[in-house]
């Protein structure tokens, strides 16, 4: 089985995207090269943008070793040949092997150049990217790593992983990383990420969850703050949360439709996505194939 099929389908998450209609008129801009929202549809070059996409989280990590970059090139080549035109991948790796962010605010330019390479290859094959800023899980460091950094720095009142959503120092760490990514100048294309139309959207987090507050209010407050921050830096690109799609307390009768064991994850698909700075929703599903 080819690398593309293995990474894109077996390991990858199937993402269902739905454009949001609230405040849509204010967010349909004149930057014709960028994917936009019109009503509940994606628009590109004044035409509806309908696409098939894939998830390959590993691309930057692999590209950090120049001898393995052929894997990225092969994946995009096979994806384009299969008619896929959007790819979701990580723009983070916090601490550990091939870390993009070595410590708070300290980034490895060698790994950033790997992400530059990924973006350049996507451009070569006309595949647009959704770039995620952080992970909810311990893989590649991420939320637990941010909290550990704060604790090791002697920050007070950092007790658990969900302090990621509320602690001012931890939130500052996250914002610093987001700003660094958005304003990064690509060393290959010489286009700043915030000005690159081949980036379709930013994602706040891969699959946010919160055990400290099942009401969804803690996550909702964090999404509101961070979505506003992202839009203050970049209003050209679309923005989504990265949620899995679980119903919450805003529609209690629909919670029976959640998969078994997923009624208490601290998110609310409806309420969280009604934040005006969020442009479209996501649903993560793992198909049996």
C-alpha positions in Angstrom: 0.0 0.0 0.0 1.3 3.4 -0.9 2.3 6.0 1.7 -0.6 8.2 0.7 -3.2 5.5 1.2 -1.7 4.4 4.5 -1.4 7.9 6.0 -4.5 9.5 4.4 -7.1 6.8 5.1 -6.1 4.2 7.6 -4.4 6.5 10.1 -6.0 9.8 9.1 -9.2 11.3 10.4 -12.0 11.8 8.0 -13.0 15.5 8.3 -16.5 16.7 7.4 -16.7 20.4 6.9 -19.7 22.7 7.0 -19.5 26.4 6.4 -21.3 28.6 8.9 -23.8 31.2 7.8 -23.8 33.6 10.7 -22.2 37.0 9.9 -21.3 35.6 6.5 -21.6 38.9 4.6 -18.9 40.6 6.8 -16.5 37.8 6.1 -16.8 37.6 2.3 -13.8 39.6 1.3 -12.3 40.6 -2.1 -9.1 38.4 -1.8 -10.2 36.3 -4.7 -7.3 33.7 -4.3 -8.4 32.8 -0.8 -11.1 30.3 0.1 -14.1 32.2 1.5 -17.5 31.7 3.0 -20.7 32.7 1.2 -23.8 31.7 3.1 -23.2 28.0 3.9 -20.9 27.4 1.0 -17.1 27.6 0.4 -16.2 30.0 -2.4 -13.0 30.3 -4.5 -12.6 32.6 -7.4 -16.3 33.5 -7.1 -17.3 29.9 -7.7 -18.4 27.3 -5.1 -15.4 25.4 -3.8 -16.3 21.7 -3.4 -13.5 19.3 -2.5 -12.3 16.0 -1.2 -9.5 16.1 1.3 -7.2 14.0 3.6 -5.5 14.1 6.9 -1.7 13.6 7.1 -0.6 14.9 10.5 3.0 13.7 10.2 4.3 15.9 7.3 6.4 18.5 9.1 7.8 15.9 11.5 9.0 13.7 8.5 10.2 16.7 6.5 12.4 17.8 9.4 14.8 15.1 8.1 15.7 16.2 4.5 16.4 12.5 3.5 12.7 11.7 4.2 11.2 14.7 2.3 10.4 12.5 -0.7 7.6 11.0 1.4 5.9 14.4 1.5 6.4 14.9 -2.2 5.0 11.5 -3.0 2.0 12.0 -0.8 1.0 15.2 -2.4 1.6 13.8 -5.9 -0.6 10.8 -5.2 -3.3 12.9 -3.5 -3.5 15.3 -6.5 -3.7 12.4 -8.9 -6.6 11.0 -6.8 -8.4 14.3 -7.1 -7.9 15.5 -3.5 -7.4 19.2 -3.1 -7.3 19.9 0.7 -4.9 18.4 3.3 -5.0 18.9 7.1 -1.7 18.7 8.9 0.1 19.9 12.1 1.8 23.2 12.5 3.0 22.2 15.9 5.4 19.9 17.8 6.1 21.0 21.3 9.2 19.6 23.0 10.6 16.1 22.2 12.0 14.8 19.0 12.1 17.2 16.0 10.2 19.8 18.1 9.0 22.9 16.3 8.7 24.7 19.6 11.6 23.7 21.9 10.4 25.8 24.8 7.9 28.6 25.2 8.5 31.1 22.4 11.7 29.3 21.2 11.3 27.7 17.8 13.7 25.5 15.8 14.1 27.2 12.4 15.2 23.9 10.9 11.8 22.4 11.7 10.1 25.6 10.5 11.9 25.1 7.2 10.4 21.6 7.1 6.9 23.2 7.4 8.0 25.6 4.7 8.8 22.7 2.5 5.4 21.1 3.2 3.6 24.2 2.2 5.7 24.7 -0.9 4.9 21.1 -2.0 1.2 21.6 -1.4 1.4 24.7 -3.6 3.1 22.8 -6.3 0.2 20.4 -6.5 -2.6 22.9 -5.9 -3.6 21.3 -2.6 -4.8 23.7 0.1 -3.9 23.2 3.7 -5.6 23.3 7.0 -3.0 23.9 9.7 -3.6 23.0 13.3 -1.9 25.0 16.1 -1.9 22.5 19.0 -2.9 19.0 20.1 -5.2 18.1 22.9 -3.3 14.9 23.5 0.2 14.1 24.7 1.4 13.2 21.3 3.9 15.8 20.1 3.8 17.5 23.5 1.1 20.0 23.1 -1.5 20.9 25.9 0.2 18.8 28.6 3.6 20.2 27.5 2.4 23.8 27.8 1.1 23.1 31.3 4.4 21.4 32.2 6.4 24.4 30.9 4.4 26.7 33.1 4.8 24.5 36.1 8.5 24.2 35.6 8.8 27.9 35.3 7.2 28.3 38.8 3.9 29.6 37.6 1.3 29.5 40.5 -2.0 27.7 40.3 -1.1 25.3 37.6 -2.5 22.0 38.8 -3.7 20.0 35.8 -3.9 19.7 32.0 -7.1 21.7 31.8 -5.4 24.8 33.2 -4.3 25.1 29.5 -7.7 26.8 29.0 -7.6 29.3 31.8 -4.1 30.0 33.1 -2.9 33.4 31.8 0.7 32.3 31.4 -0.2 29.2 29.5 -2.5 31.1 27.2 0.3 33.6 26.5 2.5 30.7 25.5 -0.1 29.5 23.1 -0.7 33.0 21.6 3.0 33.4 21.1 3.2 30.2 19.1 0.1 31.1 17.1 1.6 34.5 16.2 4.9 33.0 15.2 3.2 30.5 12.9 0.9 33.0 11.3 3.6 35.6 10.7 6.3 33.1 9.5 8.0 34.0 6.2 8.3 30.9 4.1 12.0 30.5 3.2 11.1 28.6 0.0 8.1 30.5 -1.5 9.0 33.9 0.2 5.3 34.3 1.1 4.3 34.9 4.7 1.9 32.3 5.9 -0.7 34.9 6.7 -0.6 36.0 3.0 -0.5 32.5 1.4 -3.8 31.5 -0.3 -2.7 27.9 -0.4 -3.4 27.8 3.3 -7.2 27.4 3.4 -7.7 27.7 7.2 -6.2 27.7 10.7 -7.4 25.2 13.3 -7.2 26.2 17.0 -6.7 22.7 18.4 -6.9 19.1 17.4 -10.0 17.7 19.3 -10.3 20.0 22.3 -11.7 18.3 25.4 -12.0 19.4 29.1 -12.5 17.2 32.1 -12.5 20.1 34.5 -15.8 21.6 33.2 -18.3 19.4 31.5 -20.6 22.4 30.9 -18.5 23.5 27.8 -18.1 27.0 29.3 -14.4 26.7 29.9 -13.7 25.6 26.4 -16.1 28.1 25.0 -14.3 31.0 26.8 -11.0 29.8 25.5 -12.3 29.4 21.9 -13.7 32.9 22.0 -10.5 34.4 23.2 -8.2 32.6 20.8 -10.5 32.9 17.8 -10.5 36.7 18.4 -6.7 36.7 18.7 -6.2 34.8 15.5 -8.5 37.1 13.6 -6.7 40.1 15.0 -3.6 38.8 13.2 -5.1 37.4 10.1 -8.5 38.0 8.5 -7.7 36.6 5.1 -7.8 32.9 6.2 -10.7 30.9 7.5 -10.7 29.6 11.1 -12.2 26.5 12.7 -11.9 24.9 16.1 -10.9 21.3 15.4 -13.8 19.7 17.3 -15.0 16.2 17.0 -18.7 16.9 16.8 -20.2 15.9 20.1 -23.6 17.4 21.2 -23.6 19.1 24.6 -26.0 20.8 27.1 -27.3 23.2 24.5 -29.2 20.3 22.9 -29.6 17.7 25.7 -32.0 15.5 23.8 -29.5 15.0 21.0 -26.8 13.8 23.4 -28.1 10.3 23.0 -26.7 10.5 19.4 -23.1 10.9 20.8 -21.1 7.7 20.7 -21.1 5.7 23.9 -18.9 7.3 26.5 -18.7 10.7 24.9 -21.4 12.7 26.6 -18.9 14.3 29.1 -16.0 15.7 27.2 -16.5 19.4 28.1 -17.4 20.6 24.6 -20.7 21.5 22.9 -20.6 21.3 19.1 -23.5 23.8 18.6 -22.6 26.5 21.2 -18.8 26.4 20.5 -19.3 26.8 16.8 -21.7 29.7 17.1 -18.8 32.0 18.1 -18.8 34.6 15.3 -15.1 34.3 14.5 -15.4 30.6 13.7 -16.0 30.2 9.9 -16.8 26.5 9.6 -17.4 23.4 11.7 -15.6 20.1 11.6 -16.7 16.5 12.5 -14.1 13.8 13.0 -15.1 10.3 12.2 -13.0 7.1 11.9 -14.5 4.9 9.2 -14.1 1.2 9.1 -12.3 0.3 5.9 
